[in-house]
Amino acid sequence: MKNFIYTILLFAFGIYAIYEQSKPNPNPYIMFGAMVIFMVGLYRIMKKIPSKNDTENNEHEHDEN
């Protein structure tokens, strides 16, 4: 449920940043804030997804010992 909320916020701020950028004189503070929130949201979602290389690295570490 938490990831769902983060995903919705992520898309909302991403869309808002794109909308703000399309204005003739976009506010740089709003753009910066929207991009920071977008990047933090993306980081929080992506850190929970395991890398497909993690299992391969763990297998190689056990083989070397």
DSSP file (Angstrom, degrees, kcal/mol; ACC not computed):
  #  RESIDUE AA STRUCTURE BP1 BP2  ACC     N-H-->O    O-->H-N    N-H-->O    O-->H-N    TCO  KAPPA ALPHA  PHI   PSI    X-CA   Y-CA   Z-CA
    1    1 A M     >        0   0    0      0, 0.0     4,-1.8     0, 0.0     5,-0.1   0.000 360.0 360.0 360.0 -38.7    0.0    0.0    0.0
    2    2 A K  H  >  +     0   0    0      1,-0.2     4,-2.4     2,-0.2     5,-0.2   0.904 360.0  51.0 -64.6 -41.0    2.9    2.4    0.8
    3    3 A N  H  > S+     0   0    0      1,-0.2     4,-2.5     2,-0.2    -1,-0.2   0.858 106.6  55.7 -64.5 -33.9    4.5    1.8   -2.6
    4    4 A F  H  > S+     0   0    0      2,-0.2     4,-2.2     1,-0.2    -1,-0.2   0.915 108.7  46.3 -64.1 -43.0    1.2    2.5   -4.3
    5    5 A I  H  X S+     0   0    0     -4,-1.8     4,-2.6     2,-0.2     5,-0.2   0.920 113.1  49.5 -65.6 -43.8    1.0    5.9   -2.5
    6    6 A Y  H  X S+     0   0    0     -4,-2.4     4,-2.6     1,-0.2    -2,-0.2   0.888 110.1  51.8 -61.5 -38.8    4.6    6.7   -3.4
    7    7 A T  H  X S+     0   0    0     -4,-2.5     4,-2.4     2,-0.2    -1,-0.2   0.918 110.4  47.3 -65.0 -43.3    3.9    5.7   -7.0
    8    8 A I  H  X S+     0   0    0     -4,-2.2     4,-2.4     2,-0.2    -2,-0.2   0.927 114.8  46.1 -64.8 -44.2    0.9    8.0   -7.3
    9    9 A L  H  X S+     0   0    0     -4,-2.6     4,-2.7     2,-0.2     5,-0.3   0.893 110.4  55.1 -64.2 -38.6    2.8   10.9   -5.7
   10   10 A L  H  X S+     0   0    0     -4,-2.6     4,-2.0    -5,-0.2    -2,-0.2   0.941 112.1  41.5 -59.3 -49.6    5.8   10.2   -7.9
   11   11 A F  H  X S+     0   0    0     -4,-2.4     4,-2.6     2,-0.2     5,-0.2   0.876 113.0  54.7 -67.3 -37.4    3.7   10.5  -11.1
   12   12 A A  H  X S+     0   0    0     -4,-2.4     4,-2.3     1,-0.2    -2,-0.2   0.940 112.6  41.4 -62.8 -47.2    1.8   13.5   -9.7
   13   13 A F  H  X S+     0   0    0     -4,-2.7     4,-2.2     2,-0.2    -1,-0.2   0.847 114.1  53.4 -71.5 -32.2    4.9   15.5   -9.1
   14   14 A G  H  X S+     0   0    0     -4,-2.0     4,-1.9    -5,-0.3    -2,-0.2   0.922 111.6  44.8 -65.0 -43.9    6.5   14.4  -12.3
   15   15 A I  H  X S+     0   0    0     -4,-2.6     4,-2.5     2,-0.2    -2,-0.2   0.891 112.8  51.7 -66.9 -39.5    3.5   15.5  -14.3
   16   16 A Y  H  X S+     0   0    0     -4,-2.3     4,-2.9    -5,-0.2    -2,-0.2   0.897 108.4  51.5 -64.8 -39.0    3.4   18.8  -12.4
   17   17 A A  H  X S+     0   0    0     -4,-2.2     4,-2.0     2,-0.2    -1,-0.2   0.905 111.2  47.5 -64.1 -40.7    7.1   19.4  -13.1
   18   18 A I  H  X S+     0   0    0     -4,-1.9     4,-1.1     2,-0.2    -2,-0.2   0.904 112.9  49.1 -66.4 -40.2    6.5   18.8  -16.8
   19   19 A Y  H >< S+     0   0    0     -4,-2.5     3,-0.5     1,-0.2     4,-0.5   0.927 111.3  48.9 -63.4 -45.1    3.4   21.1  -16.7
   20   20 A E  H >< S+     0   0    0     -4,-2.9     3,-1.1     1,-0.2    -1,-0.2   0.865 107.9  55.2 -63.5 -35.5    5.4   23.9  -14.9
   21   21 A Q  H 3< S+     0   0    0     -4,-2.0    -1,-0.2     1,-0.2    -2,-0.2   0.786  99.6  61.4 -67.9 -27.1    8.2   23.6  -17.5
   22   22 A S  T << S+     0   0    0     -4,-1.1    -1,-0.2    -3,-0.5    -2,-0.2   0.602  83.3 100.9 -78.5  -9.7    5.8   24.2  -20.4
   23   23 A K  S <  S-     0   0    0     -3,-1.1    -3,-0.0    -4,-0.5     0, 0.0  -0.367  84.7-117.9 -71.1 155.4    4.9   27.6  -19.1
   24   24 A P  S    S+     0   0    0      0, 0.0    -1,-0.1     0, 0.0    -4,-0.0   0.891 109.8  21.4 -61.4 -39.5    6.5   30.7  -20.7
   25   25 A N  S    S-     0   0    0     -5,-0.0     2,-0.1     2,-0.0    -3,-0.1  -0.723  85.0-165.4-128.1  81.1    8.2   31.7  -17.4
   26   26 A P        -     0   0    0      0, 0.0    -5,-0.1     0, 0.0    -6,-0.0  -0.389  27.0-113.8 -70.0 145.1    8.4   28.6  -15.1
   27   27 A N     >  -     0   0    0      1,-0.2     4,-2.2    -7,-0.1     5,-0.2  -0.676  20.8-152.3 -76.4 118.8    9.2   29.2  -11.5
   28   28 A P  H  > S+     0   0    0      0, 0.0     4,-2.6     0, 0.0     5,-0.2   0.817  92.8  55.9 -66.8 -28.6   12.6   27.7  -10.9
   29   29 A Y  H  > S+     0   0    0      2,-0.2     4,-2.5     1,-0.2     5,-0.2   0.900 109.0  45.9 -70.0 -39.7   11.9   27.0   -7.2
   30   30 A I  H  > S+     0   0    0      2,-0.2     4,-2.7     1,-0.2     5,-0.2   0.909 113.6  50.2 -66.9 -41.2    8.8   25.0   -8.0
   31   31 A M  H  X S+     0   0    0     -4,-2.2     4,-2.3     2,-0.2    -2,-0.2   0.934 112.6  46.3 -61.5 -45.9   10.7   23.1  -10.7
   32   32 A F  H  X S+     0   0    0     -4,-2.6     4,-2.4     2,-0.2    -2,-0.2   0.926 113.9  48.3 -63.5 -45.2   13.5   22.3   -8.3
   33   33 A G  H  X S+     0   0    0     -4,-2.5     4,-2.4     1,-0.2     5,-0.2   0.907 112.1  48.5 -62.4 -43.2   11.1   21.3   -5.5
   34   34 A A  H  X S+     0   0    0     -4,-2.7     4,-2.2     1,-0.2    -1,-0.2   0.893 112.7  48.3 -65.3 -39.2    9.0   19.0   -7.9
   35   35 A M  H  X S+     0   0    0     -4,-2.3     4,-2.6    -5,-0.2    -2,-0.2   0.875 110.6  51.1 -70.4 -36.5   12.2   17.4   -9.2
   36   36 A V  H  X S+     0   0    0     -4,-2.4     4,-2.6     2,-0.2     5,-0.2   0.940 112.7  45.5 -63.9 -46.4   13.6   16.8   -5.7
   37   37 A I  H  X S+     0   0    0     -4,-2.4     4,-2.4     1,-0.2    -2,-0.2   0.901 113.1  51.6 -63.6 -39.5   10.3   15.2   -4.6
   38   38 A F  H  X S+     0   0    0     -4,-2.2     4,-2.3    -5,-0.2    -2,-0.2   0.928 112.5  44.9 -61.7 -45.9   10.2   13.1   -7.8
   39   39 A M  H  X S+     0   0    0     -4,-2.6     4,-2.4     2,-0.2    -2,-0.2   0.886 113.4  49.2 -68.8 -39.2   13.8   11.9   -7.3
   40   40 A V  H  X S+     0   0    0     -4,-2.6     4,-2.5     2,-0.2    -1,-0.2   0.919 112.6  48.7 -65.6 -42.7   13.3   11.0   -3.6
   41   41 A G  H  X S+     0   0    0     -4,-2.4     4,-1.9    -5,-0.2    -2,-0.2   0.905 111.4  49.3 -62.8 -41.4   10.1    9.2   -4.5
   42   42 A L  H  X S+     0   0    0     -4,-2.3     4,-2.6     1,-0.2    -2,-0.2   0.900 111.4  50.0 -64.0 -41.1   11.9    7.3   -7.2
   43   43 A Y  H  X S+     0   0    0     -4,-2.4     4,-2.2     1,-0.2    -2,-0.2   0.919 109.4  50.8 -62.7 -44.2   14.7    6.4   -4.9
   44   44 A R  H  < S+     0   0    0     -4,-2.5     4,-0.4     1,-0.2    -1,-0.2   0.862 114.7  43.5 -65.6 -34.9   12.3    5.1   -2.2
   45   45 A I  H >< S+     0   0    0     -4,-1.9     3,-0.8    -5,-0.2     4,-0.3   0.918 115.5  47.4 -74.2 -43.0   10.5    2.9   -4.7
   46   46 A M  H >< S+     0   0    0     -4,-2.6     3,-1.0     1,-0.2    -2,-0.2   0.776 100.4  64.6 -73.4 -26.5   13.6    1.6   -6.4
   47   47 A K  T 3< S+     0   0    0     -4,-2.2    -1,-0.2     1,-0.2    -2,-0.1   0.718  99.1  55.8 -71.2 -17.0   15.5    0.7   -3.2
   48   48 A K  T <  S+     0   0    0     -3,-0.8    -1,-0.2    -4,-0.4    -2,-0.2   0.609  89.1  86.4 -87.1 -12.7   12.9   -1.9   -2.3
   49   49 A I  S <  S-     0   0    0     -3,-1.0     2,-0.1    -4,-0.3    -4,-0.0  -0.790  81.4-130.8 -90.3 119.6   13.3   -3.7   -5.6
   50   50 A P        -     0   0    0      0, 0.0     2,-0.2     0, 0.0    -2,-0.1  -0.382  21.0-112.6 -71.1 147.8   16.1   -6.3   -5.4
   51   51 A S    >   -     0   0    0      1,-0.1     3,-1.0    -2,-0.1     4,-0.5  -0.525  12.9-135.2 -75.5 143.8   18.8   -6.3   -8.1
   52   52 A K  T 3> S+     0   0    0      1,-0.2     4,-0.6    -2,-0.2     3,-0.2   0.695 105.9  59.8 -72.6 -15.8   18.8   -9.4  -10.3
   53   53 A N  H 3> S+     0   0    0      1,-0.2     4,-2.6     2,-0.2    -1,-0.2   0.600  83.8  81.2 -84.8 -11.9   22.6   -9.4   -9.9
   54   54 A D  H <> S+     0   0    0     -3,-1.0     4,-2.2     1,-0.2    -1,-0.2   0.914  93.7  45.3 -61.1 -43.6   22.4   -9.8   -6.1
   55   55 A T  H  > S+     0   0    0     -4,-0.5     4,-2.0    -3,-0.2    -1,-0.2   0.884 113.3  50.4 -69.8 -35.9   21.8  -13.5   -6.2
   56   56 A E  H  X S+     0   0    0     -4,-0.6     4,-2.0     2,-0.2    -2,-0.2   0.909 111.1  48.8 -66.6 -40.7   24.6  -14.0   -8.8
   57   57 A N  H  X S+     0   0    0     -4,-2.6     4,-2.1     1,-0.2    -2,-0.2   0.897 110.8  50.4 -65.2 -40.0   27.0  -12.0   -6.7
   58   58 A N  H  X S+     0   0    0     -4,-2.2     4,-1.8    -5,-0.2    -1,-0.2   0.883 109.9  50.4 -66.3 -37.3   26.2  -14.0   -3.6
   59   59 A E  H  X S+     0   0    0     -4,-2.0     4,-1.8     1,-0.2    -1,-0.2   0.894 110.6  49.3 -67.3 -39.4   26.7  -17.3   -5.5
   60   60 A H  H  X S+     0   0    0     -4,-2.0     4,-1.9     1,-0.2    -2,-0.2   0.874 108.9  52.9 -67.8 -37.1   30.1  -16.2   -6.8
   61   61 A E  H  X S+     0   0    0     -4,-2.1     4,-1.2     1,-0.2    -1,-0.2   0.891 110.6  47.1 -64.6 -39.3   31.2  -15.1   -3.3
   62   62 A H  H  < S+     0   0    0     -4,-1.8    -1,-0.2     1,-0.2    -2,-0.2   0.839 110.8  52.3 -72.4 -31.7   30.2  -18.5   -1.9
   63   63 A D  H  < S+     0   0    0     -4,-1.8    -2,-0.2     1,-0.2    -1,-0.2   0.854 106.7  53.1 -70.8 -34.2   32.1  -20.3   -4.7
   64   64 A E  H  <        0   0    0     -4,-1.9    -1,-0.2     1,-0.2    -2,-0.2   0.814 360.0 360.0 -72.5 -29.0   35.3  -18.4   -4.1
   65   65 A N     <        0   0    0     -4,-1.2    -1,-0.2    -5,-0.1    -2,-0.2   0.486 360.0 360.0 -80.9 360.0   35.4  -19.3   -0.4
